[in-house]
Amino acid sequence: MKDKVFDKPIEKKFEFDEAVASVFDDMLSRSVPFYDEVRKLIVSVILAEEGEGKHVLDLGSSTAKFLLDLDSKLTAKMHLKGIDNSQAMLDRAKQKCQAFGADIDLELADMLTYPFGGEDIVVSNYTLQFIRPMQRPELVRKICEGLNEGGMFIFSEKVIFEDKKLDKQLIDIYYSYKKEQGYSEYEIAQKREALENVLIPFTIEENIQMCEKAGFRHISTLFQWANFVTFIAKK
């Protein structure tokens, strides 16, 4: 289904309810620059570390688009799991996994209280930015502690820049991108208002420092388009 969530007046702050879940795949592809390419890139990085019995955990797995893509490419038997705190998203994900015959474990869970442990790779695509800034460092620390030695945390985030002029220029460029994807100025404005104080981005430096303080030894960027960045942190 095509994303038309914000073509009418909003009545509440943004949340991952049934209305969003029903159009989420389209929303991602049209709202996040190079989303499909980044997803494929992350899959390729994981395939380079492929191994029997390894555990991959996707935080905020939504409709399981990423996990299904990874599952279709694997040649080794790896344990794939996704957690999400939206039942509407999980319902969609389970339907898709059943349709594709994919053996993917899906769980309704809050990542803030999830008992991390035994993971080889943790993925978080545009999810941390919805966690309150004060809670984010502790979550990343728990992710790091739960990873097996040599494990990886791959995450994508919308970022901000300390250079306010540059920050505004990149936001304007992003809004122009969304118009090119078919979103109206009204829809863009409505979504911006709905996300106010819900999506709170860090700078690139703040994301890297957060990972360093959590205990990761090597942190790099895999991809960047304007204010959208994918990071990889290794334990």
C-alpha positions in Angstrom: 0.0 0.0 0.0 1.1 3.6 -0.7 2.0 5.8 2.2 -0.8 8.4 2.7 -0.6 8.6 6.5 0.0 12.3 6.6 -2.2 13.5 3.8 -4.8 14.6 6.3 -4.6 16.5 9.6 -2.7 14.6 12.3 -4.4 13.9 15.6 -1.5 12.5 17.6 2.3 12.2 17.7 3.9 9.6 15.4 3.6 6.0 16.5 4.0 2.6 14.8 0.4 1.7 14.8 -1.7 -0.2 12.3 -2.0 2.8 10.0 1.8 3.1 9.7 2.4 -0.7 9.7 0.1 -1.1 6.6 2.3 1.3 4.5 5.6 1.0 6.3 7.6 -0.6 3.5 6.5 2.1 1.1 7.2 4.8 3.7 10.8 3.5 4.2 11.6 3.3 0.6 10.3 6.8 -0.2 11.2 8.6 3.1 14.7 7.3 3.7 17.3 8.1 1.0 19.0 5.0 -0.4 17.2 2.8 2.2 17.1 -0.2 -0.2 20.8 0.2 -1.1 21.8 0.5 2.6 19.8 -2.6 3.5 21.6 -4.5 0.8 24.9 -3.2 2.0 24.3 -4.3 5.6 23.2 -7.7 4.3 26.5 -8.0 2.3 28.5 -7.1 5.4 26.7 -9.8 7.4 27.2 -12.3 4.6 31.0 -11.6 4.8 30.8 -12.8 8.5 28.4 -15.7 7.7 28.8 -18.8 9.8 26.9 -21.8 11.1 25.0 -21.1 14.3 25.7 -17.4 14.4 23.0 -15.2 15.9 21.7 -12.0 14.3 19.2 -9.7 16.2 17.3 -6.9 14.4 16.1 -4.2 16.8 12.8 -2.6 15.7 12.4 -5.3 13.0 9.1 -3.8 11.9 7.7 -5.8 8.9 10.8 -8.0 8.7 11.9 -6.6 5.4 15.5 -6.6 6.3 15.5 -10.1 7.9 13.7 -11.6 5.0 16.2 -10.1 2.6 19.1 -11.5 4.7 17.4 -14.9 5.1 17.1 -15.2 1.3 20.8 -14.7 0.8 22.2 -17.0 3.5 24.0 -20.2 2.7 24.8 -21.1 6.3 22.2 -21.8 9.0 22.1 -18.7 11.1 19.6 -17.8 13.8 17.7 -14.7 12.8 15.6 -12.8 15.3 13.6 -9.6 15.3 12.1 -7.7 18.2 9.6 -4.9 18.0 7.3 -3.2 20.5 4.5 -2.7 17.9 2.1 -5.7 17.6 0.8 -4.2 14.3 4.3 -4.5 12.8 4.9 -8.0 14.2 1.6 -9.2 12.8 2.6 -8.0 9.3 6.1 -9.5 9.7 4.7 -12.9 10.7 2.4 -12.9 7.7 5.3 -12.2 5.4 7.6 -14.8 7.0 4.9 -17.4 6.7 4.3 -16.5 3.0 8.0 -16.8 2.2 8.5 -19.9 4.4 11.3 -18.1 6.3 12.4 -19.4 9.7 12.7 -16.1 11.6 12.1 -15.7 15.3 9.9 -12.6 16.0 9.2 -11.3 19.5 7.1 -8.5 20.9 9.6 -6.8 23.2 11.0 -3.5 24.4 14.6 -3.1 23.5 15.2 -1.1 26.7 14.4 -4.1 28.9 15.4 -6.9 26.4 17.9 -9.4 27.9 20.8 -9.1 25.4 23.2 -11.9 25.3 24.8 -14.4 22.9 24.4 -12.2 19.8 27.1 -12.1 17.0 25.5 -9.2 15.1 22.9 -6.7 16.2 21.3 -4.4 13.6 19.3 -1.3 14.3 18.0 0.6 11.2 16.6 4.1 12.2 15.5 2.8 15.6 17.8 4.4 18.2 16.7 7.8 17.2 13.3 7.0 18.7 14.9 6.2 22.1 15.1 9.1 24.6 18.6 10.6 24.5 19.2 9.9 28.2 18.4 6.2 27.7 20.3 5.7 24.5 23.9 5.3 26.0 22.8 2.6 28.4 21.0 0.7 25.7 24.1 0.7 23.5 26.2 -0.4 26.5 23.9 -3.4 27.0 24.1 -4.2 23.3 27.9 -4.2 23.5 28.0 -6.3 26.7 25.6 -8.9 25.2 27.6 -9.3 22.0 30.0 -12.3 21.6 33.7 -11.3 21.3 34.3 -9.9 17.8 30.6 -9.2 17.4 29.2 -6.2 15.5 26.6 -3.6 16.0 25.4 -2.0 12.7 23.0 0.9 13.0 21.6 3.6 10.8 20.5 6.9 12.1 19.3 10.3 11.0 21.8 12.8 12.3 22.1 16.6 12.9 25.1 18.9 12.5 26.6 21.4 14.9 27.0 23.8 11.9 23.5 25.1 12.0 23.7 26.6 8.4 24.8 23.3 7.0 22.2 21.4 9.1 19.4 23.6 7.6 20.7 23.2 4.1 20.8 19.4 4.4 17.2 19.4 5.9 16.1 21.4 2.9 17.8 19.0 0.5 16.1 16.1 2.3 12.7 17.8 1.9 13.3 18.3 -1.8 14.2 14.6 -2.0 10.8 13.7 -0.4 9.0 15.9 -2.8 10.7 14.0 -5.7 9.3 10.8 -4.1 5.8 12.1 -4.5 5.1 13.6 -1.0 3.4 17.0 -0.9 4.6 19.9 1.2 1.5 19.4 3.4 2.4 15.7 4.0 6.0 16.7 4.8 4.9 19.4 7.2 2.4 17.1 8.9 5.0 14.3 9.4 7.6 16.8 10.7 5.1 18.0 13.3 4.2 14.4 14.3 7.8 13.5 14.8 8.6 16.6 16.9 10.2 15.4 20.2 9.6 11.8 19.1 12.6 11.4 16.7 15.6 13.1 18.4 18.9 12.7 16.4 22.5 12.9 17.6 25.4 14.3 15.6 27.8 11.8 14.0 30.4 12.5 16.7 27.8 11.9 19.5 26.9 8.5 18.0 30.6 7.5 17.7 31.4 8.7 21.3 28.3 6.8 22.6 29.7 3.6 21.1 33.2 4.2 22.4 31.9 4.8 25.9 29.8 1.6 25.6 32.9 -0.4 25.1 33.2 -0.8 21.3 36.8 -0.8 20.0 36.3 0.2 16.4 33.6 2.5 15.1 33.3 3.5 11.4 30.7 4.9 9.0 29.6 2.5 6.2 27.4 5.0 4.3 26.3 8.6 4.4 23.8 10.6 2.4 23.4 14.1 3.8 21.9 13.6 7.3 21.4 9.9 7.0 24.3 7.7 8.2 25.0 4.0 8.8 27.6 3.1 11.4 29.4 -0.2 12.3 30.8 -0.7 15.8 33.0 -3.8 16.5 33.5 -5.4 20.0 
